[in-house]
């Protein structure tokens, strides 16, 4: 709940919105591979994915990791 609280606060503070939905692990192989730190499987599943992650702006990151 703390992460959700921080995310909602940050969304309001930085004027962005998001939508979340539960996807069972059997239907979400990417998230399942990430949660198990199975990098080889993760890289294999989306061959057209960007090779590097999208950077989170430092101000937003600070909001997410420190309580409001």
N, C-alpha and C positions, 0 to 999 in steps of 0.2 A: 504494500500500500504506500510505503514511503516513496518508492520510485514513481508510482502513478501520481502521487501528490506533487512531486517535483516536476514531473512532465506537464501536468496541467498548469501549474504556476508558470513554468517557462513558456508554455504556449500562449498564455495570456500576456505575459511580460514582453514577449518578442513578436506578438501578433501572427501566430501561425496556428493552424488547426491540424488535427490528425484524427484518424479513424482506426479503431482496433477491432479485431475479430479473432476468436479462437479458431485455430485450424489444427485438427488432430495430427499428431506426429506422423501417422501412416500416410497422410495426405500432404505433408510438408517436409519433404526429405531434406531440403536445404537447412531449415531451422534445426531439424533433428541432427544433421551432420555437424552443425556449428555447436550445438549444445553438448555434443560428445567430443568436441575438439578433433573431429575427423576431417582434417584439412584436405586430404587427398580426395575424399568423396565430395566434399564441398566444392572444390575446384573442378571436379569432373562433371557435376550436375548442370551448371549453367555455363556452357563453353563460350557464350557471347557476353558474359558479365565483365564489368570493368575490372582490370587486374589489381587496382588499388582502391581502398575504401574512400568514401566521401568524408572529408574532414568536417568535424563539428566546430563551429566558431567558438573561440575560447570563452566568450561571455556566456553563451548558452551552456557550454560544458560546465562552467562554474556553477550556474544555476542548478544543473541536474545533479551535481555531486555534493552540493552543500545545502543543508535544509534552509528553507526560506524564513 
